Amino acid sequence: MEYIKVTGDNLEQEHICCAISNNKDVQVSSKKAWLADRFDDGLVFLKSTERGKCFIEYIPAENAWVPIEAAGYIYIDCLWVSGSFKGHGYSNDLLNACITDSSAKGKLGLCILSSAKKKPFLADPKYLKHKGFTLCDEADNGIQLWYLPFSAGVKAPAFKACAKHPHTDENGYVLYYTSQCPFNAKYVPVVEQTAKENGIPFKAVHIESKEAAQNAPTPITTYALFYNGEYLTNEQMNDTKFLKLNGVKK
């Protein structure tokens, strides 16, 4: 397998793997705009040269859009290998490339979100354990922070207090999300409209800065849905799923 590093110079020409290839699609344009603004912060997007979901995205933890304390580490936004790419060792290729690059940059290690049981869009804890990662912190909602230190004795990353105890003070549904995930550009407005048409209290909070993300009331900032103050899920909703959640048949 050959890989290519997506940069500001080739971003417009490259397929970004987890969304459709049409650059005019709102999902693609939203994700590419988000990436373009992150490259100066040290973000790396390494992908298969073939079309498909086979890539890793990582960034210095100080610039990560998550509420963690992990100075000196690299935070992995996403490691995604799916479909026909599974089972060929490509996850190992991508992770090893991240380790090599991060070590060369003098980083302390890597960190990434996961959970006790595999959840959508989060790293598989079994895979992380197999690759030498260790659990270093866990929020009240079961979202975990794992790390891979490059040497012994370094301080482990941790969640900030705001993420350790996920909660909002608002009633109804409250969704915190960023443009890191391309699907949000399409489906968040769909759920907003569905909620409005069915009289369901719903508020979407679009996190648009690193500072806001690093102080969000949730360890997951790409998509975190709350109901009456309590965390529900990081699984993205479309109109059908959201109505089913509310006991309404479409």
DAKA-V441755 format. One line per field, one symbol per residue. phi: phi as a letter, one per 40 degrees, with the letter a starting at -180 (. if undefined). psi: psi as a letter, one per 20 degrees, with the letter a starting at -180 (. if undefined). A space follows every 50 residues. Layout:
phi = ???
psi = ???
This chain:
phi = .bbbccbccbdcccccgbaccccccccccccccccdcbdccgcbbbbccc cicaabbaaddcbccacbbadgcbbccabbbagcccgbgcccdccccccc cccccgccibaacaacbdbdgbcccccccccgcbcbaacccgcbbbabcc acgccccaccdcccbdabbbcgcbbbabcccccccccccccdcccccbgb dabbbccbacccccbccacbbcabbbbfgbcbabccbbccccccdcgbcc
psi = pqqqpprhhjghiqpjgjrrioiiphgghgghhgghiihijjppoprqiq prnnrqprqphhjqlqnqolpirppogpooorciiqjjjhggggghhggg ghghjkqhaqqqqbrgqpqpjqqohgggghjjqqpiqprhjipqpqqnqi rqjqpqrqqrhhhhmpqrjqrapppprrjhphhhhghghghghggghjkp ppppooojqggghikqkphpihoopqpliqpgrjpqqagggghhhjkpp.
